[in-house]
Amino acid sequence: MLARLTERGARFAPKDAPQMVASDERWPMMHKVEALLAEAHRPWAYAHAVAKHMFNRPRVDHLTPRDLHKLIAALMADARRHGRRVQ
């Protein structure tokens, strides 16, 4: 069933990806985190580990908007360090 849905263009989020409600104010920042992770070919587990290291929070979806901003800055610095493009 999943293979057939995938053939028709369905995309499934990884199991460790955070679940967000579209009305949440953190939603655009979470998309930015997702884009930075995709550009670096890193899983959500990497972002969760950075959140644990930087803020002592177990998952990215437990971060405040201020913490998310800092996480994005850290991921952008990592992208620059490794020569990836940053938007």
N, C-alpha and C positions, 0 to 999 in steps of 0.2 A: 504494500500500500504506500509506504513512504517513498519507495523508488519511483512509483508512478506519479506521485505528487511532485517529486523533485524534477522529473522529466517535463512536467507541465509548468515549471517555473517557481514552484513553492520553495521558500527558503526557511530554514529552521535555525533558531538561535542556539548556540552551544548551551549545554546544561549549566555551566557556571556563569553565563551571562546574567546580569542583573535584570530583574523585572521592573519596569517603570510604567507609571501611568502618564499618559500624554499631557495631562493638566499639571503635572509636577513641574515646579520651576527649575529643577535640576535636569530636566529632559534634554535641552540643547547641549548642556555640558557633557552629559553621558554620551551623546552622539559624537562629540568631539573626542572623547576618550576612546570610543570605539574606532573612530577613524584613525587616530594615532596608533592604536594597537594593530589595526589592519595594515597600515603602512609599514610597520616594523615587523610584520608577520609574527606577532606575539599573541598568545591566548589571553582570555580574561583572567586566568589564574595569575598572570604576571601583574596585572593592575591590582588584583586583590592583595598580592604579596607586597606591593609598593604601599598600598593603603595601610596594611598591617605594620609595615616598617615606619612609615612617616607619621601616622596618626593613631596607631594602636587600635584600629578598627578592623574587624575580621573581613569585611567586604566593602567594595566600592559603593554599593547602594546604601551603606550606613553613613556615608560622609555628608557633611553639611555643604551648602553651596560654596562657602569660603574654602573648605578643605578640597573640594573638587577643583576649584580654580588653581590651587597650589599643586594638585596632582597633574593637571593639564600642563602647568608650567614645567614641572619636572619631566613629563613625557616629551615636551617640545625641546627642552634642553638636551635630552637623550637623543632625539632625532637630529638635532644640529651636530651633536658630537660625532654621530655616526654618518653624517653626510646625507641624511634623508631630507626631503623637502618638507617645509613647515608652512602651513597656511595661516 
